[in-house]
Amino acid sequence: MTGRRGAKVVGGAVTVLAVGAAAAATIGFGSGSGSEGAPAAEGPPATATVTRETLDDTQSVDGTLGYGDTTALTGRLAGTVTSLPYAGSVIARGKPIYRVDDDPVVLLYGGLPAYRALGAGDEGADVRQLEANLRALGYDGFTADDSYTSATASAVREWQEDLGVAETGRVELGRVVFAPAAIRVDSVTAKLGGGAGPGQEVLAYTGTSRVITVQLDIGEQRLARKGTAVSVELPDGKRVDGAVRRVYTVIEASDDPNGEPETKIEAQVSLTDGKAGAGLDVAAVEVTFTAAQHEDVLTVPVAALVALAEGGYGVELVSGATSRYTRVETGLFAGGRVEVSGDGIVEGATVGMPK
């Protein structure tokens, strides 16, 4: 048999089937031979250089730029809807969201939804939340704690006077809506002049920050962890930085009526520059996740790897007119290159590239 090579590609690496006069055992090191391999029977058909660089394990997926999840606002007050915001309106603390019988329903900040009327003698976290808002709006003369006192009632009457509603010193259920921060009106369901009542949806709202939503297969969960930095390509081709702020699981119904529901991973990404994507209410974007990064490592093309008879991988080190095989330990695979270390693997070294 002449000194010819036979190789096949398996999973992106090259498995040597024959080298010189013997099968793959030609590059077997045997016991006690360390990492030194037999010399190659002939020079490689092509070569590549060992480089030192940073390898990133990245994956790009499609995403949607918008304002994140919507929340339905249902009314609690009965009457006639006399004022409604436009979709896209941004409403801050203390401002009316809509009006019933020409009295405002007001936005206040907090994570606890309003669930009862509040008045003197009441205690609880909702009282503290209300008092914190009154204080932020400039009203004083009371202690912001869990107790609704007569001093709180006095501040509420002053606030009610400024709103133009009856000065009762009590906050009726439905007069305020609590949200974590300012809101953006996404859509309006109620009709101007229409009836309002408990449980009737008035509008839907979102936060005011730009958010990108991406969906991943369950096996790609490693990519999206809270706090993970990402790169986002906007429709105009500009790249901006972002970070994963929330990760959760969703169940998607199958398009096939007889199919099984599918579990997906959904991630929300916030943009580092809040002004990025300005003017785009909804847009398709590309999000690049970096699952792993190995800095300052020696790399070779993945195609330079050869399978060793006794298992593992090696490369053909070329020096002038001669070459030899040496075992390597592999690390991160990314971008067509692989992190390697081993005897003779130094920056600038030349390795063979099998056919």
Contacts in CASP RR format, 6 or more apart in sequence:
PFRMAT RR
TARGET T0000
AUTHOR 0000-0000-0000
METHOD contacts of the structure
MODEL  1
MTGRRGAKVVGGAVTVLAVGAAAAATIGFGSGSGSEGAPAAEGPPATATV
TRETLDDTQSVDGTLGYGDTTALTGRLAGTVTSLPYAGSVIARGKPIYRV
DDDPVVLLYGGLPAYRALGAGDEGADVRQLEANLRALGYDGFTADDSYTS
ATASAVREWQEDLGVAETGRVELGRVVFAPAAIRVDSVTAKLGGGAGPGQ
EVLAYTGTSRVITVQLDIGEQRLARKGTAVSVELPDGKRVDGAVRRVYTV
IEASDDPNGEPETKIEAQVSLTDGKAGAGLDVAAVEVTFTAAQHEDVLTV
PVAALVALAEGGYGVELVSGATSRYTRVETGLFAGGRVEVSGDGIVEGAT
VGMPK
1 20 0 8 1.000
1 21 0 8 1.000
2 20 0 8 1.000
3 19 0 8 1.000
3 20 0 8 1.000
3 21 0 8 1.000
3 41 0 8 1.000
3 42 0 8 1.000
4 18 0 8 1.000
4 20 0 8 1.000
5 16 0 8 1.000
5 18 0 8 1.000
5 19 0 8 1.000
5 20 0 8 1.000
5 42 0 8 1.000
5 354 0 8 1.000
5 355 0 8 1.000
6 16 0 8 1.000
6 17 0 8 1.000
6 18 0 8 1.000
6 355 0 8 1.000
7 14 0 8 1.000
7 15 0 8 1.000
7 16 0 8 1.000
7 17 0 8 1.000
7 306 0 8 1.000
7 354 0 8 1.000
7 355 0 8 1.000
8 14 0 8 1.000
8 15 0 8 1.000
8 17 0 8 1.000
9 15 0 8 1.000
9 303 0 8 1.000
10 307 0 8 1.000
12 302 0 8 1.000
12 303 0 8 1.000
13 302 0 8 1.000
13 303 0 8 1.000
13 305 0 8 1.000
13 306 0 8 1.000
13 307 0 8 1.000
13 313 0 8 1.000
14 303 0 8 1.000
14 304 0 8 1.000
14 305 0 8 1.000
14 306 0 8 1.000
14 307 0 8 1.000
14 354 0 8 1.000
15 24 0 8 1.000
15 306 0 8 1.000
15 307 0 8 1.000
16 24 0 8 1.000
16 26 0 8 1.000
16 27 0 8 1.000
16 306 0 8 1.000
16 307 0 8 1.000
16 354 0 8 1.000
17 23 0 8 1.000
17 24 0 8 1.000
18 24 0 8 1.000
18 26 0 8 1.000
19 26 0 8 1.000
19 27 0 8 1.000
19 40 0 8 1.000
19 41 0 8 1.000
20 26 0 8 1.000
20 41 0 8 1.000
20 42 0 8 1.000
21 41 0 8 1.000
23 309 0 8 1.000
24 307 0 8 1.000
24 308 0 8 1.000
24 309 0 8 1.000
25 309 0 8 1.000
26 38 0 8 1.000
26 41 0 8 1.000
26 309 0 8 1.000
27 37 0 8 1.000
27 38 0 8 1.000
27 306 0 8 1.000
27 308 0 8 1.000
27 309 0 8 1.000
27 314 0 8 1.000
27 325 0 8 1.000
28 37 0 8 1.000
28 38 0 8 1.000
28 308 0 8 1.000
28 309 0 8 1.000
28 310 0 8 1.000
28 325 0 8 1.000
29 35 0 8 1.000
29 36 0 8 1.000
29 37 0 8 1.000
29 308 0 8 1.000
29 310 0 8 1.000
29 327 0 8 1.000
30 310 0 8 1.000
34 327 0 8 1.000
34 343 0 8 1.000
35 326 0 8 1.000
35 327 0 8 1.000
35 342 0 8 1.000
35 343 0 8 1.000
36 324 0 8 1.000
36 326 0 8 1.000
36 343 0 8 1.000
37 324 0 8 1.000
37 325 0 8 1.000
37 326 0 8 1.000
37 327 0 8 1.000
38 324 0 8 1.000
38 325 0 8 1.000
39 322 0 8 1.000
39 323 0 8 1.000
39 324 0 8 1.000
40 316 0 8 1.000
40 323 0 8 1.000
40 324 0 8 1.000
40 325 0 8 1.000
43 318 0 8 1.000
43 321 0 8 1.000
43 323 0 8 1.000
43 352 0 8 1.000
44 316 0 8 1.000
44 318 0 8 1.000
44 323 0 8 1.000
44 352 0 8 1.000
44 353 0 8 1.000
44 354 0 8 1.000
45 353 0 8 1.000
45 354 0 8 1.000
45 355 0 8 1.000
46 352 0 8 1.000
46 353 0 8 1.000
47 318 0 8 1.000
47 350 0 8 1.000
47 351 0 8 1.000
47 352 0 8 1.000
47 353 0 8 1.000
48 300 0 8 1.000
48 301 0 8 1.000
48 304 0 8 1.000
48 350 0 8 1.000
48 351 0 8 1.000
48 352 0 8 1.000
48 353 0 8 1.000
49 348 0 8 1.000
49 349 0 8 1.000
49 350 0 8 1.000
49 351 0 8 1.000
50 298 0 8 1.000
50 299 0 8 1.000
50 300 0 8 1.000
50 340 0 8 1.000
50 345 0 8 1.000
50 346 0 8 1.000
50 347 0 8 1.000
50 348 0 8 1.000
50 349 0 8 1.000
50 350 0 8 1.000
50 351 0 8 1.000
51 298 0 8 1.000
51 299 0 8 1.000
51 300 0 8 1.000
51 337 0 8 1.000
51 347 0 8 1.000
51 348 0 8 1.000
52 296 0 8 1.000
52 297 0 8 1.000
52 298 0 8 1.000
52 299 0 8 1.000
52 347 0 8 1.000
53 296 0 8 1.000
53 297 0 8 1.000
53 299 0 8 1.000
53 337 0 8 1.000
54 293 0 8 1.000
54 294 0 8 1.000
54 295 0 8 1.000
54 296 0 8 1.000
54 297 0 8 1.000
55 293 0 8 1.000
55 294 0 8 1.000
55 297 0 8 1.000
55 299 0 8 1.000
55 332 0 8 1.000
55 334 0 8 1.000
55 335 0 8 1.000
55 337 0 8 1.000
55 339 0 8 1.000
56 290 0 8 1.000
56 292 0 8 1.000
56 293 0 8 1.000
56 334 0 8 1.000
57 290 0 8 1.000
57 291 0 8 1.000
57 292 0 8 1.000
57 293 0 8 1.000
57 332 0 8 1.000
57 333 0 8 1.000
57 334 0 8 1.000
58 288 0 8 1.000
58 289 0 8 1.000
58 290 0 8 1.000
58 291 0 8 1.000
58 334 0 8 1.000
59 220 0 8 1.000
59 223 0 8 1.000
59 288 0 8 1.000
59 289 0 8 1.000
59 291 0 8 1.000
60 286 0 8 1.000
60 287 0 8 1.000
60 288 0 8 1.000
60 289 0 8 1.000
61 214 0 8 1.000
61 215 0 8 1.000
61 216 0 8 1.000
61 286 0 8 1.000
61 287 0 8 1.000
61 289 0 8 1.000
62 214 0 8 1.000
62 284 0 8 1.000
62 285 0 8 1.000
62 286 0 8 1.000
62 287 0 8 1.000
63 212 0 8 1.000
63 213 0 8 1.000
63 214 0 8 1.000
63 215 0 8 1.000
63 284 0 8 1.000
63 285 0 8 1.000
63 286 0 8 1.000
63 287 0 8 1.000
64 212 0 8 1.000
64 213 0 8 1.000
64 214 0 8 1.000
64 282 0 8 1.000
64 283 0 8 1.000
64 284 0 8 1.000
64 285 0 8 1.000
65 210 0 8 1.000
65 211 0 8 1.000
65 212 0 8 1.000
65 234 0 8 1.000
65 277 0 8 1.000
65 280 0 8 1.000
65 282 0 8 1.000
65 283 0 8 1.000
65 284 0 8 1.000
65 285 0 8 1.000
66 206 0 8 1.000
66 210 0 8 1.000
66 211 0 8 1.000
66 212 0 8 1.000
66 213 0 8 1.000
66 280 0 8 1.000
66 281 0 8 1.000
66 282 0 8 1.000
66 283 0 8 1.000
67 184 0 8 1.000
67 186 0 8 1.000
67 206 0 8 1.000
67 207 0 8 1.000
67 208 0 8 1.000
67 209 0 8 1.000
67 210 0 8 1.000
67 211 0 8 1.000
67 281 0 8 1.000
68 206 0 8 1.000
68 207 0 8 1.000
68 211 0 8 1.000
68 213 0 8 1.000
68 268 0 8 1.000
69 206 0 8 1.000
70 186 0 8 1.000
70 187 0 8 1.000
70 204 0 8 1.000
70 205 0 8 1.000
70 206 0 8 1.000
71 179 0 8 1.000
71 204 0 8 1.000
71 205 0 8 1.000
71 206 0 8 1.000
72 201 0 8 1.000
72 203 0 8 1.000
72 204 0 8 1.000
73 97 0 8 1.000
73 177 0 8 1.000
73 201 0 8 1.000
73 202 0 8 1.000
73 203 0 8 1.000
73 204 0 8 1.000
73 205 0 8 1.000
74 198 0 8 1.000
74 199 0 8 1.000
74 200 0 8 1.000
74 201 0 8 1.000
74 202 0 8 1.000
75 105 0 8 1.000
75 174 0 8 1.000
75 196 0 8 1.000
75 197 0 8 1.000
75 198 0 8 1.000
75 199 0 8 1.000
75 200 0 8 1.000
75 201 0 8 1.000
75 202 0 8 1.000
76 114 0 8 1.000
76 173 0 8 1.000
76 174 0 8 1.000
76 197 0 8 1.000
76 198 0 8 1.000
76 199 0 8 1.000
77 100 0 8 1.000
77 101 0 8 1.000
77 103 0 8 1.000
77 105 0 8 1.000
77 172 0 8 1.000
77 174 0 8 1.000
77 175 0 8 1.000
77 196 0 8 1.000
77 197 0 8 1.000
77 198 0 8 1.000
78 100 0 8 1.000
78 196 0 8 1.000
78 197 0 8 1.000
78 198 0 8 1.000
79 100 0 8 1.000
79 101 0 8 1.000
79 195 0 8 1.000
79 196 0 8 1.000
79 197 0 8 1.000
80 100 0 8 1.000
80 101 0 8 1.000
80 193 0 8 1.000
80 194 0 8 1.000
80 195 0 8 1.000
80 196 0 8 1.000
81 98 0 8 1.000
81 99 0 8 1.000
81 100 0 8 1.000
81 190 0 8 1.000
81 191 0 8 1.000
81 192 0 8 1.000
81 193 0 8 1.000
81 194 0 8 1.000
81 195 0 8 1.000
81 196 0 8 1.000
81 202 0 8 1.000
82 99 0 8 1.000
82 100 0 8 1.000
82 101 0 8 1.000
82 102 0 8 1.000
82 192 0 8 1.000
82 193 0 8 1.000
83 96 0 8 1.000
83 98 0 8 1.000
83 99 0 8 1.000
83 102 0 8 1.000
83 192 0 8 1.000
84 98 0 8 1.000
84 188 0 8 1.000
84 190 0 8 1.000
84 192 0 8 1.000
84 202 0 8 1.000
84 203 0 8 1.000
85 91 0 8 1.000
85 97 0 8 1.000
85 98 0 8 1.000
85 185 0 8 1.000
85 188 0 8 1.000
85 203 0 8 1.000
86 185 0 8 1.000
86 188 0 8 1.000
87 185 0 8 1.000
87 186 0 8 1.000
87 187 0 8 1.000
87 188 0 8 1.000
88 184 0 8 1.000
88 185 0 8 1.000
88 186 0 8 1.000
88 281 0 8 1.000
89 184 0 8 1.000
89 185 0 8 1.000
90 182 0 8 1.000
90 183 0 8 1.000
90 184 0 8 1.000
90 185 0 8 1.000
90 208 0 8 1.000
91 97 0 8 1.000
91 107 0 8 1.000
91 182 0 8 1.000
91 183 0 8 1.000
91 184 0 8 1.000
91 185 0 8 1.000
91 205 0 8 1.000
92 107 0 8 1.000
92 182 0 8 1.000
93 107 0 8 1.000
93 108 0 8 1.000
93 109 0 8 1.000
93 133 0 8 1.000
93 136 0 8 1.000
93 137 0 8 1.000
93 182 0 8 1.000
94 106 0 8 1.000
94 107 0 8 1.000
94 108 0 8 1.000
94 133 0 8 1.000
94 137 0 8 1.000
95 106 0 8 1.000
95 107 0 8 1.000
96 104 0 8 1.000
96 105 0 8 1.000
96 106 0 8 1.000
96 107 0 8 1.000
97 104 0 8 1.000
97 105 0 8 1.000
97 106 0 8 1.000
97 107 0 8 1.000
97 177 0 8 1.000
97 183 0 8 1.000
97 202 0 8 1.000
97 203 0 8 1.000
98 104 0 8 1.000
98 105 0 8 1.000
98 190 0 8 1.000
98 202 0 8 1.000
98 203 0 8 1.000
99 105 0 8 1.000
100 196 0 8 1.000
103 163 0 8 1.000
103 164 0 8 1.000
103 165 0 8 1.000
103 175 0 8 1.000
104 163 0 8 1.000
104 164 0 8 1.000
104 165 0 8 1.000
105 174 0 8 1.000
105 175 0 8 1.000
105 176 0 8 1.000
105 177 0 8 1.000
106 163 0 8 1.000
106 175 0 8 1.000
106 176 0 8 1.000
106 177 0 8 1.000
107 176 0 8 1.000
107 177 0 8 1.000
107 179 0 8 1.000
107 182 0 8 1.000
107 183 0 8 1.000
108 129 0 8 1.000
108 130 0 8 1.000
108 133 0 8 1.000
108 176 0 8 1.000
108 177 0 8 1.000
108 178 0 8 1.000
108 179 0 8 1.000
109 132 0 8 1.000
109 133 0 8 1.000
109 136 0 8 1.000
109 178 0 8 1.000
109 179 0 8 1.000
109 180 0 8 1.000
109 181 0 8 1.000
110 129 0 8 1.000
110 133 0 8 1.000
110 178 0 8 1.000
110 179 0 8 1.000
110 180 0 8 1.000
111 129 0 8 1.000
111 178 0 8 1.000
111 179 0 8 1.000
111 180 0 8 1.000
112 125 0 8 1.000
112 126 0 8 1.000
112 129 0 8 1.000
112 178 0 8 1.000
113 178 0 8 1.000
114 126 0 8 1.000
114 173 0 8 1.000
114 174 0 8 1.000
114 176 0 8 1.000
114 177 0 8 1.000
114 178 0 8 1.000
115 126 0 8 1.000
115 173 0 8 1.000
116 122 0 8 1.000
116 126 0 8 1.000
116 173 0 8 1.000
117 170 0 8 1.000
117 171 0 8 1.000
117 172 0 8 1.000
117 173 0 8 1.000
118 126 0 8 1.000
118 127 0 8 1.000
118 130 0 8 1.000
118 148 0 8 1.000
118 170 0 8 1.000
118 171 0 8 1.000
119 148 0 8 1.000
119 152 0 8 1.000
119 153 0 8 1.000
119 156 0 8 1.000
119 169 0 8 1.000
119 170 0 8 1.000
119 171 0 8 1.000
120 148 0 8 1.000
120 149 0 8 1.000
120 150 0 8 1.000
120 152 0 8 1.000
120 153 0 8 1.000
120 169 0 8 1.000
120 170 0 8 1.000
121 147 0 8 1.000
121 148 0 8 1.000
121 149 0 8 1.000
122 147 0 8 1.000
122 148 0 8 1.000
123 146 0 8 1.000
123 147 0 8 1.000
123 148 0 8 1.000
124 146 0 8 1.000
124 147 0 8 1.000
125 146 0 8 1.000
127 145 0 8 1.000
127 146 0 8 1.000
127 147 0 8 1.000
127 148 0 8 1.000
127 152 0 8 1.000
128 144 0 8 1.000
128 145 0 8 1.000
128 146 0 8 1.000
129 178 0 8 1.000
130 148 0 8 1.000
130 152 0 8 1.000
130 171 0 8 1.000
130 176 0 8 1.000
131 142 0 8 1.000
131 143 0 8 1.000
131 144 0 8 1.000
131 145 0 8 1.000
131 148 0 8 1.000
131 152 0 8 1.000
131 155 0 8 1.000
132 144 0 8 1.000
134 142 0 8 1.000
134 144 0 8 1.000
134 152 0 8 1.000
134 155 0 8 1.000
134 156 0 8 1.000
134 159 0 8 1.000
135 144 0 8 1.000
137 159 0 8 1.000
139 155 0 8 1.000
139 158 0 8 1.000
139 159 0 8 1.000
140 155 0 8 1.000
141 151 0 8 1.000
141 154 0 8 1.000
141 155 0 8 1.000
142 149 0 8 1.000
142 151 0 8 1.000
142 152 0 8 1.000
142 154 0 8 1.000
142 155 0 8 1.000
143 149 0 8 1.000
143 151 0 8 1.000
153 169 0 8 1.000
153 170 0 8 1.000
154 169 0 8 1.000
156 168 0 8 1.000
156 169 0 8 1.000
156 170 0 8 1.000
156 171 0 8 1.000
157 167 0 8 1.000
157 168 0 8 1.000
157 169 0 8 1.000
160 166 0 8 1.000
160 167 0 8 1.000
160 168 0 8 1.000
160 169 0 8 1.000
161 167 0 8 1.000
165 175 0 8 1.000
179 205 0 8 1.000
179 207 0 8 1.000
181 207 0 8 1.000
181 208 0 8 1.000
182 207 0 8 1.000
182 208 0 8 1.000
183 205 0 8 1.000
183 206 0 8 1.000
183 207 0 8 1.000
183 208 0 8 1.000
184 205 0 8 1.000
184 206 0 8 1.000
184 207 0 8 1.000
184 208 0 8 1.000
185 203 0 8 1.000
185 204 0 8 1.000
185 205 0 8 1.000
186 203 0 8 1.000
186 204 0 8 1.000
186 205 0 8 1.000
186 206 0 8 1.000
187 203 0 8 1.000
187 204 0 8 1.000
188 202 0 8 1.000
188 203 0 8 1.000
189 201 0 8 1.000
189 202 0 8 1.000
189 203 0 8 1.000
189 204 0 8 1.000
190 196 0 8 1.000
190 200 0 8 1.000
190 201 0 8 1.000
190 202 0 8 1.000
190 203 0 8 1.000
196 202 0 8 1.000
209 270 0 8 1.000
209 274 0 8 1.000
210 270 0 8 1.000
210 271 0 8 1.000
210 274 0 8 1.000
210 276 0 8 1.000
210 277 0 8 1.000
211 245 0 8 1.000
211 268 0 8 1.000
211 269 0 8 1.000
211 270 0 8 1.000
212 232 0 8 1.000
212 268 0 8 1.000
212 269 0 8 1.000
212 270 0 8 1.000
212 271 0 8 1.000
212 285 0 8 1.000
212 287 0 8 1.000
213 266 0 8 1.000
213 267 0 8 1.000
213 268 0 8 1.000
213 269 0 8 1.000
214 224 0 8 1.000
214 266 0 8 1.000
214 267 0 8 1.000
214 269 0 8 1.000
214 287 0 8 1.000
215 250 0 8 1.000
215 264 0 8 1.000
215 265 0 8 1.000
215 266 0 8 1.000
215 267 0 8 1.000
216 223 0 8 1.000
216 224 0 8 1.000
216 264 0 8 1.000
216 265 0 8 1.000
216 266 0 8 1.000
216 267 0 8 1.000
217 264 0 8 1.000
217 265 0 8 1.000
218 263 0 8 1.000
218 264 0 8 1.000
218 265 0 8 1.000
219 265 0 8 1.000
220 265 0 8 1.000
221 247 0 8 1.000
221 265 0 8 1.000
222 291 0 8 1.000
223 289 0 8 1.000
223 291 0 8 1.000
224 244 0 8 1.000
224 247 0 8 1.000
224 265 0 8 1.000
224 267 0 8 1.000
224 289 0 8 1.000
225 244 0 8 1.000
225 247 0 8 1.000
226 244 0 8 1.000
226 245 0 8 1.000
226 246 0 8 1.000
226 247 0 8 1.000
227 243 0 8 1.000
227 244 0 8 1.000
227 245 0 8 1.000
228 243 0 8 1.000
228 244 0 8 1.000
228 289 0 8 1.000
228 290 0 8 1.000
229 241 0 8 1.000
229 242 0 8 1.000
229 243 0 8 1.000
229 290 0 8 1.000
230 241 0 8 1.000
230 242 0 8 1.000
230 243 0 8 1.000
230 244 0 8 1.000
230 269 0 8 1.000
230 287 0 8 1.000
230 288 0 8 1.000
230 289 0 8 1.000
230 290 0 8 1.000
231 239 0 8 1.000
231 240 0 8 1.000
231 241 0 8 1.000
231 242 0 8 1.000
231 287 0 8 1.000
231 288 0 8 1.000
231 290 0 8 1.000
232 239 0 8 1.000
232 240 0 8 1.000
232 241 0 8 1.000
232 242 0 8 1.000
232 269 0 8 1.000
232 271 0 8 1.000
232 276 0 8 1.000
232 285 0 8 1.000
232 286 0 8 1.000
232 287 0 8 1.000
232 288 0 8 1.000
233 239 0 8 1.000
233 285 0 8 1.000
233 286 0 8 1.000
233 287 0 8 1.000
233 288 0 8 1.000
234 240 0 8 1.000
234 276 0 8 1.000
234 277 0 8 1.000
234 280 0 8 1.000
234 283 0 8 1.000
234 285 0 8 1.000
235 280 0 8 1.000
235 283 0 8 1.000
235 284 0 8 1.000
235 285 0 8 1.000
238 276 0 8 1.000
240 271 0 8 1.000
240 272 0 8 1.000
240 273 0 8 1.000
240 276 0 8 1.000
240 277 0 8 1.000
241 271 0 8 1.000
241 272 0 8 1.000
241 273 0 8 1.000
242 269 0 8 1.000
242 270 0 8 1.000
242 271 0 8 1.000
242 272 0 8 1.000
243 269 0 8 1.000
243 270 0 8 1.000
243 272 0 8 1.000
244 267 0 8 1.000
244 268 0 8 1.000
244 269 0 8 1.000
245 268 0 8 1.000
245 269 0 8 1.000
245 270 0 8 1.000
246 267 0 8 1.000
246 268 0 8 1.000
247 265 0 8 1.000
247 266 0 8 1.000
247 267 0 8 1.000
247 268 0 8 1.000
248 265 0 8 1.000
248 266 0 8 1.000
248 267 0 8 1.000
249 263 0 8 1.000
249 264 0 8 1.000
249 265 0 8 1.000
249 266 0 8 1.000
250 263 0 8 1.000
250 264 0 8 1.000
250 265 0 8 1.000
250 266 0 8 1.000
251 261 0 8 1.000
251 262 0 8 1.000
251 263 0 8 1.000
251 264 0 8 1.000
252 261 0 8 1.000
252 262 0 8 1.000
252 263 0 8 1.000
252 264 0 8 1.000
253 261 0 8 1.000
254 260 0 8 1.000
254 261 0 8 1.000
254 262 0 8 1.000
269 287 0 8 1.000
271 277 0 8 1.000
277 283 0 8 1.000
292 332 0 8 1.000
292 334 0 8 1.000
294 331 0 8 1.000
294 332 0 8 1.000
294 339 0 8 1.000
297 331 0 8 1.000
297 332 0 8 1.000
297 339 0 8 1.000
298 339 0 8 1.000
298 340 0 8 1.000
298 341 0 8 1.000
298 345 0 8 1.000
298 346 0 8 1.000
298 347 0 8 1.000
299 337 0 8 1.000
299 338 0 8 1.000
299 339 0 8 1.000
299 340 0 8 1.000
300 315 0 8 1.000
300 337 0 8 1.000
300 338 0 8 1.000
300 340 0 8 1.000
300 351 0 8 1.000
301 336 0 8 1.000
301 337 0 8 1.000
301 338 0 8 1.000
301 353 0 8 1.000
302 333 0 8 1.000
302 336 0 8 1.000
302 337 0 8 1.000
302 338 0 8 1.000
303 353 0 8 1.000
303 354 0 8 1.000
304 315 0 8 1.000
304 316 0 8 1.000
304 351 0 8 1.000
304 352 0 8 1.000
304 353 0 8 1.000
304 354 0 8 1.000
305 313 0 8 1.000
305 314 0 8 1.000
305 315 0 8 1.000
305 328 0 8 1.000
305 330 0 8 1.000
305 338 0 8 1.000
306 313 0 8 1.000
306 314 0 8 1.000
306 315 0 8 1.000
306 316 0 8 1.000
306 325 0 8 1.000
306 354 0 8 1.000
307 313 0 8 1.000
307 314 0 8 1.000
308 314 0 8 1.000
308 325 0 8 1.000
308 327 0 8 1.000
312 327 0 8 1.000
313 327 0 8 1.000
313 328 0 8 1.000
313 330 0 8 1.000
314 325 0 8 1.000
314 326 0 8 1.000
314 327 0 8 1.000
314 328 0 8 1.000
315 325 0 8 1.000
315 326 0 8 1.000
315 328 0 8 1.000
315 340 0 8 1.000
315 345 0 8 1.000
315 351 0 8 1.000
315 352 0 8 1.000
316 323 0 8 1.000
316 324 0 8 1.000
316 325 0 8 1.000
316 351 0 8 1.000
316 352 0 8 1.000
316 354 0 8 1.000
317 323 0 8 1.000
317 324 0 8 1.000
317 325 0 8 1.000
317 326 0 8 1.000
317 344 0 8 1.000
317 345 0 8 1.000
317 349 0 8 1.000
317 350 0 8 1.000
317 351 0 8 1.000
317 352 0 8 1.000
318 350 0 8 1.000
318 351 0 8 1.000
318 352 0 8 1.000
319 350 0 8 1.000
320 350 0 8 1.000
323 352 0 8 1.000
326 342 0 8 1.000
326 343 0 8 1.000
326 344 0 8 1.000
326 345 0 8 1.000
327 342 0 8 1.000
327 343 0 8 1.000
328 340 0 8 1.000
328 341 0 8 1.000
328 342 0 8 1.000
328 345 0 8 1.000
329 340 0 8 1.000
329 341 0 8 1.000
329 342 0 8 1.000
330 338 0 8 1.000
330 339 0 8 1.000
330 340 0 8 1.000
331 338 0 8 1.000
331 339 0 8 1.000
331 340 0 8 1.000
332 338 0 8 1.000
332 339 0 8 1.000
333 339 0 8 1.000
END
